[in-house]
Amino acid sequence: MKKEKVEIIEVGPRDGLQNEKQSIDTEIKYSFIKKLLTSGLSKIEITSFVRPDRIPQLADSKELCKKLESEDFRKFQCLVPNLKGLNSAMESGMKEISVFTAASDEFTKKNINQTIDESMQTIQEIISIANQNGIRVRGYVSTVIACPYSGSISPEKVLDVVRKLIGLGCYQISLGDTIGVGTPIEIKRLIQTLTREFPIEIFSGHYHNTYGMGVANVYASLELGMRSFDSSSGGLGGCPYATGASGNLATEELVYYLEKEGFETGVDLDKLISASETIEKYLGKKLPSNVYQAMISKNR
């Protein structure tokens, strides 16, 4: 019987590396992304076109895209915060971008110095130009379970933000449990609310593993039909604007779990481990992924 496919969006090169205190050499990023491609990952968020003074770790976005110009850019995504970032992304050959907002005004104010409504005005301008140029747009919604500044977020609040993003033209919505406090019952409640109005196929789960709930929340989402998830090689990264929010779900954990459950990911776990090892050696610190560490120890 044919296995059911689950899409994995690898966010390590952007969401993972943007949190590092040290700058990452462009050549290392290039090698990292090439190895991620070799592992079979078909969607990789490679960078963000942001102001260098805001996130200096991603200041080389144009240079990185130049080095990758021989690759199929349909496999790549990037994050853009504004029209200047969009123009840079288009000049660099990007075919797909992501825009971001949150379900919490307090969070968007801290993150991008805008309210949710103000962020939607910027997103509308970005999507309008992107669509005119044949660029697909994916929408991130942060703090879908709770906000580090204002506490719990209701599913109805998330639904309101999703409505706006879909109405503006986003083809997929990534649901971000930004501080990783969500539990399976909360994730199910959220998804059930959203799917009363929208098909499950447009959603992707972006679950941080801060409290160790990442895979459990994937399980809950799979039960309700979700077949797309964001994750970060080695468990790199988190959110630089949310205290204590480190801990993206590791791609190794996600692949290991999905394959054991009988799903197809298209990812070679050994080659994925090799990609994570490249970054671990460069950073000089232990990566948080349990599966990665177990397999590295076994291989040695």
Sequence and secondary structure as in RCSB ss.txt:
>XXXX:A:sequence
MKKEKVEIIEVGPRDGLQNEKQSIDTEIKYSFIKKLLTSGLSKIEITSFVRPDRIPQLADSKELCKKLESEDFRK
FQCLVPNLKGLNSAMESGMKEISVFTAASDEFTKKNINQTIDESMQTIQEIISIANQNGIRVRGYVSTVIACPYS
GSISPEKVLDVVRKLIGLGCYQISLGDTIGVGTPIEIKRLIQTLTREFPIEIFSGHYHNTYGMGVANVYASLELG
MRSFDSSSGGLGGCPYATGASGNLATEELVYYLEKEGFETGVDLDKLISASETIEKYLGKKLPSNVYQAMISKNR
>XXXX:A:secstr
    B EEEE IIIIIGGG SS   HHHHHHHHHHHHHTT  EEEEEE   TTT GGGTTHHHHHHHTTTS GGG
EEEE  SHHHHHHHHHTT SEEEEEEES HHHHHHHHSS HHHHHHHHHHHHHHHHHTT EEEEEEE SSEETTT
EE  HHHHHHHHHHHHHHT SEEEEEETTS   HHHHHHHHHHHTTTS GGGEEEEEB TTS HHHHHHHHHHTT
  EEEEBGGG    TTSTT   B BHHHHHHHHHHTT B    HHHHHHHHHHHHHHHTS    HHHHHHHHHH 
